[in-house]
Amino acid sequence: MPQATEEVSGPSEGVVAPALSTYQDEDTFQFDKVLDLEKNRSHLGLQESEDYITRINEYYSIDEIVKFLKGENEDNNDFKRITLQFPDSLVCDSASIVHELQKKLGLSYEGFVSNDEGTKNDACNDSNGCCSSGGGACANKSETSHPEPQTRKIWILADTSYSACCIDEVAAEHVQSDLVVHFGDACLNPVDKLPAIYVFGSPRVDLHELVEKFQERYPLESESQLSILLMADAPHTTILKPLYKMLKPQYPNLAYADVYIDPSSKASIIGYEPEVLEKDAVHVLNRTLLHLEDELIDEEDIDATLSQYDLFHITIPETPRLLQLTTRFQSVSTYDPLKHTISQGPYPNLMRRYRYMHMARSAGTVGLLVNTLSLANTKKLINTMAKKLKEAGKKHYIFVVGKPNVAKLANFENVDIWCILGCDHQGIIIDQNNEYFKPIVTPYELMLALNYELSWTGKWVTDFRNILQEMNEEEETEHENENENQVQNDKGTSTDDYEDEAPEFNPVTGQFVSNARPLRRLQHLQITSQEDNQTENNDDKDSDKSLVKKFSSAVAIKNTVSTSAMHLQNRHWTGLGSDWQNGDSDEDASEEGARVEEGRGGVARGYDFDRETHK
């Protein structure tokens, strides 16, 4: 019989062993090359054939900055430690600006400067390396290869701690700067310490197209007699005067706003000269109002006059600024110079501010959120607000936070409401989408909420100086009322102390709030060091005393009520170790806490107990 034979075939030529690792070649170990992407510099308005460096010198007025830095200024100051502050949108130009300043100030040159440690000069012509000897002397050095030693230094300030429109004194003090050069849009609020110069820039705007858009918004047939005010951000203020001249023949009741800096301020402007006016000019929101129908207006009548004007604003302001404008003018229209579009809303709602003010009235814990440290009167306003809150019986905590957001503020859940102290241009948080867990109010709104009678005229005041002025007037009124109450008390018509603990009605929730004034509870605790040292013979009194002592020690710290401690006591879980009962408490006295035991040791691949088991 034929026997079956088994054929053993060898490996097929088409079968490939599986790859145990990815393919690698010499390119794998090289760093990825970063492609030079085209940066969006729409603010420069570069033409196709225009040189970038030439436009940088023109846009930022580099030559004028160099003259100022060399001492050709009013005070004849020769600044040595200079900081350049840029917003996020202009950081892309910072390197080019520094390079141009160094070149024109004589700070950049080829080669290394010889020093006492004998650093070799790259421009040395001697093959023996004469610079390698001690002292760094070079016999072949030329005058051009060794300029004067550098005495002037330049730093770039980016990612500012607070609002980009404000002078960042905190960052400038880190390098002991004696001058801050602020680029881009600015709020022009007075600063405390450092001198500063503002460089707005020179943006390009098609005025003829802008006039057409303006006429579409305000037709000549029906709106020629309307009172209109032209306003813009700081960089686009340079085009308001020529725009005003083009529109004035068709719109007789036209006015415009120029930038204004307080004469007492240490700041000046480079690249633009504001209009020089008389002392009686109208100044609102760091702007000078020109060519109003009635140029001689008292401060009390400014709001009434502006309420009759329609505002045409070039560029879209930040939300806090936009809210201020909507409360002062009859209507607001914004023009986007990049998209060439006009918008008439929607704008921030002022009624929401009224709602938050009612919530601040019934809040027990207030967080003072400091979003600026460079503006004048900041410290004075913080101290004044803290004093007002203490007098109102409310607990306050002070937080200094740079660029606050939802996540940062959510860490402090015991705070009932936040009061933000920041720049009125960009430093105030307007929660339009209800993203924050707790309401955020301004010092002016909180001041109104702390008054005995709540009243609001619809104004929205953010300037620190005006707020302090109104607070001083309010204090004078309160002193007069206290004197009248003292006279009534002398006549025997005093009220009882228990009325201080009357609950506060919250119209937002429709409920009464009993903890709106937690600091008023201090007079009821009456726990002092002398009382703690006393002993009572009665057992019932001892138990009552220990209960009050335990409560007071949990909520009273340094003779003041800690609402944070109260909030912690009311939580179900108060942190690690909260399951360990106090020995003085009778609750769950039979339970004992876990004893400390030695845990496992070693590494994950072989703990100590594994080694003993598998020996």
Buried (B, 14 or more C-beta within 10 A) or exposed (E): EEEEEEEEEEEEEEEEEEEEEEEEEEEEEEEEEEEEEEEEBEBBBBEEEEEEEEBBBBBBBBBBBBBBBBEEBEEEBEBBBBBBBBBEBBBBBBEBBBBBBBEBBEBBBEBBBBEEEEEBBEBBEEEEEBBBEEEBEBEEBEEEBBEEEBEBEBBEBBEBBBBBBBBBBBBBBEEEBBBBBBBBBBBBBBBBEBBBBBBBBBBBBEBEEBBEBBBEBBEEEEBEEBBBBBBBBBBBBBBBEEBBEEBBEBBEBBBBBBBBBBEEBBBBBBBBEEEEBEEEBBBBBBBBBBEBEEBEBEEEEBBEBBEEBBBBBBBBBBBBBBBBBBBBBBBBBBBEBEEEEBBEEEBBEBEBBBEBBBBBBBBBBBBBBBBBBBBBBBEEBBEBBBEBBEEBBBBBBEBBBBEBEEEEBEEBEBBBBBBBBBBBBBBBBBBEEEEBEBBBBBBBBBBBBBBEEEEBEEBBBBBBBEBBEBBEEBBEEEEEEEEEEEEEEEEEEEEEEEEEBEEBBBEEEEEEBEBBBBBBBBEEBEBEEEEEEEEEEEEEEEEEBEEBBEBBEEBBEEEEBBBBBBBBEEEEEEEEEEEEBEEEEEEEEEEEEEEEEEEEEEEEEEBEEEEEEEE
